[in-house]
Amino acid sequence: MSESEFEERLFLRYLRLLGIQKQRPSFEYLKEIVRIQVSKIPFENISKLFLKKRLNLKHLIDFELYLDGIEKYSFGGTCYSNNFYLNQLLNWLGYDIKLCGADMKNPDVHIVNIVNIENREFLVDTGYAAPFSEPLPLDLLNDYSINMGNYRYILKPQNNNNRPQIELYRNGELIHGYRVNPQARNIGEFRQVIEDSFKESATFMNALLLT
């Protein structure tokens, strides 16, 4: 089996796990993929803890291992796997998509996707433990809000630097957020931050997160 045939088999398996068929790129199909991804593949770090203990994993899991986790254990992942492998799937399907870093307390510790379709850009983030169950428009004039219980997520209109910004409020108090760096990146540029997330002192190694 050639490398391209192996990759196609993995992407078709990904679609099968999502429960959808391969289609031509469209905005409606993109919405369907994002909605199902968020509802079926959780944001969680249990897989990181499990795989570090079992395999001494200290870097991004490979595609096949990611799909194995979804199928066998109902795993998902953090942004580094959920957003990256969704990026690869959408690229394979023919979408105009770029992988981007985002700053939190430190630079480029989060990764997201920006999809350009029908001459509009949309933020796709399935790795933030957030109810972002559809592509979020970036051509905003006003705040775009998503409310869930005591939580409110706000996508701000882009500033003069064209940097999308998410703010997370709990009971009206700003508690978290990120600002996107909109230039296209490759996953290798995040190798160090991914490895840091496996350190004994890292947040993902000292908490259980499942959304």
DAJOVEN-V600228 format. One record per pair of residues at least 12 apart in sequence whose C-alpha atoms are under 8 Angstrom apart, sorted by sequence separation. I is the first residue (numbers start at 0). J is the second residue. D is the distance in whole Angstrom. If there is no record, write none. Layout:
BEGIN
I/J/D, I/J/D
END
This chain:
BEGIN
86/98/7, 98/110/7, 99/111/5, 111/123/6, 112/124/6, 122/134/6, 123/135/7, 142/154/6, 143/155/7, 153/165/6, 154/166/7, 164/176/7, 165/177/5, 19/32/8, 98/111/6, 99/112/6, 111/124/5, 121/134/6, 122/135/5, 142/155/5, 143/156/8, 152/165/7, 153/166/5, 164/177/6, 165/178/6, 98/112/5, 99/113/7, 111/125/8, 121/135/5, 122/136/6, 141/155/7, 142/156/6, 152/166/6, 153/167/6, 164/178/4, 17/32/8, 65/80/8, 83/98/7, 97/112/6, 98/113/7, 111/126/8, 121/136/5, 122/137/7, 130/145/8, 141/156/6, 152/167/5, 163/178/6, 164/179/6, 96/112/7, 97/113/5, 120/136/6, 121/137/5, 139/155/8, 140/156/6, 151/167/6, 152/168/6, 162/178/6, 163/179/5, 96/113/6, 97/114/7, 119/136/8, 120/137/6, 130/147/8, 139/156/5, 150/167/7, 151/168/5, 162/179/5, 163/180/8, 17/35/6, 96/114/4, 119/137/8, 120/138/7, 138/156/7, 139/157/7, 150/168/6, 151/169/6, 162/180/6, 163/181/8, 17/36/7, 95/114/6, 96/115/6, 119/138/7, 137/156/7, 138/157/8, 150/169/5, 162/181/6, 59/79/7, 60/80/7, 94/114/7, 95/115/5, 137/157/7, 149/169/6, 150/170/7, 151/171/8, 161/181/7, 59/80/7, 94/115/8, 95/116/7, 149/170/5, 150/171/8, 17/39/7, 46/68/8, 62/84/7, 94/116/8, 149/171/8, 86/112/7, 137/163/7, 83/110/8, 46/74/6, 82/110/7, 83/111/8, 40/69/7, 45/74/8, 46/75/7, 47/76/7, 82/111/6, 46/76/7, 79/109/7, 82/112/7, 43/74/7, 45/76/8, 78/109/7, 79/110/6, 43/75/6, 44/76/6, 78/110/6, 40/73/7, 41/74/7, 42/75/6, 43/76/5, 44/77/6, 78/111/7, 40/74/7, 41/75/5, 42/76/5, 43/77/6, 40/75/5, 41/76/7, 42/77/5, 40/76/8, 42/78/8, 42/81/8, 40/81/8, 82/124/6, 82/125/6, 81/125/6, 82/126/6, 81/126/6, 78/124/8, 78/125/7, 79/126/8, 78/126/4, 77/126/5, 78/127/7, 76/126/8, 77/127/8, 9/62/8, 13/66/7, 16/69/8, 9/63/7, 12/66/8, 16/70/7, 24/92/7, 111/179/8, 113/181/8, 23/92/7, 24/93/6, 22/92/8, 23/93/8, 24/94/6, 21/92/8, 103/175/8, 103/176/6, 107/180/8, 103/177/5, 13/88/8, 102/177/5, 103/178/7, 101/177/6, 102/178/5, 101/178/5, 102/179/6, 10/88/6, 101/179/4, 102/180/7, 100/179/6, 101/180/5, 99/179/7, 100/180/5, 10/91/8, 99/180/6, 100/181/7, 108/189/8, 128/209/8, 129/210/8, 99/181/6, 107/189/8, 128/210/6, 42/125/8, 99/182/6, 42/126/6, 99/183/5, 100/184/7, 108/192/6, 42/127/7, 97/182/8, 98/183/6, 99/184/6, 107/192/8, 42/128/5, 97/183/5, 98/184/5, 41/128/8, 97/184/7, 98/185/7, 37/125/6, 98/186/8, 36/125/7, 26/116/7, 33/123/8, 25/116/8, 26/117/8, 33/125/7, 37/130/8, 37/131/7, 38/132/8, 37/132/6, 35/132/8, 34/132/5, 33/132/6, 34/133/6, 33/133/6, 33/134/7, 30/132/8, 31/133/8, 30/133/5, 83/186/7, 30/134/6, 29/134/8, 79/193/7, 59/190/8, 58/190/7, 59/193/7, 58/193/6, 59/194/8, 57/193/8, 58/194/5, 57/194/6, 58/197/7, 57/197/6, 51/197/8, 47/197/8, 48/203/8, 47/203/8, 48/204/7, 47/204/8, 44/203/6, 44/204/8, 45/207/6, 44/207/6, 45/208/7, 43/207/8, 44/208/6, 45/209/8, 43/208/5, 44/209/7, 42/208/7, 43/209/4, 42/209/6, 43/210/6, 41/209/7, 42/210/5, 41/210/6
END
